[in-house]
């Protein structure tokens, strides 16, 4: 069985169970508070996955509209956020926004998801969509793969395992780089074992783009947003180096 749309939601939940969503949400909250000229109340999340960032951010009192183009992920996110006041989840491709009845105080796109749209044209389309749906002074806070670390330190092959009771998930990965297009393609084989017996095997391919900081600043400007700040991932350090795997970027609609 193969998929090009992303991990099936149940695998995704297991594989990223220990991702520090709460700490990352706190950093996003403090970053928004630091750079916004007004109190942010409404928040749009692009590529929300199974809703873990939105769930944690809702605890800060935001009115959240979460979106993802993967219907399976949205199904899980809806269930997770069903009891959260002022939270809504919808299917949406970030390249082609749905029609919203309001403009948002801030838009976020985490987990390096902006790189999945790949081309300059698509990146600028996303940024234009964000700008059109932001209030004046509103922020776009997003995360992307940093080219310096990717080119210097990526691993051609990988093997990881996760266990939950009698269930074991094994993920094998093979990574290839397209330097000219700045794309990293990862081919995954995911094996699902129950009680030592293989019950399912899934093959997936994910292609994501990596960026240099000044390159991203140019794309932001082309899309109508003003670059404001760069951070070394969620560390809070305002110094991005070739050792920074992830860049947390803040842009504003002037």
C-alpha angles and dihedrals in degrees: 000000000000137000135187095182099078136272117327104259096249092054090045091054092053098042094050098034092116097044106125096243094157093053092045091049090051090052091049090049093051092044092053091047091050097051106029117098089211139030108282114227106155122056132184117200120200120204093009095174110195092346103257097134092045091048092053094042091052087068088070091061100257122153099232134203107187122192139181133165093223108090093200091056091046091052091057093042091052091053091047094050097037093107096041115106116235095010124126132176126201140168110255138152108224091220089060111035122206117236110272122196093216141038117241131235090222141002124207133193114180141174091052088287096145089071092065091075086061108184128087089238093054094043091053090046090055092049092048089050090050092049092049091053098044126091116239106280091021122142135235109204115184144154129229140175112265113231095215096062094036095055095042102041115020117132117231092210135021143180127195136168135201126190131201112173108300091348122096126183117200120192121192118189137192119191129201127181129218101197096183094055094032092234129146115201119197120190112201133196110194118194121195115202127186117190090345094307122115108235103165140018124191129185120203138172123207122187118191133173127232125209144201113231096243090046090056090047089056091050091050091051091048088053094051102259130116119230110236110170145351126210135190095251113285095331094100090232114136093212119093114192137171086272093060108103094187132034120205106206130194122200132171140210104232 
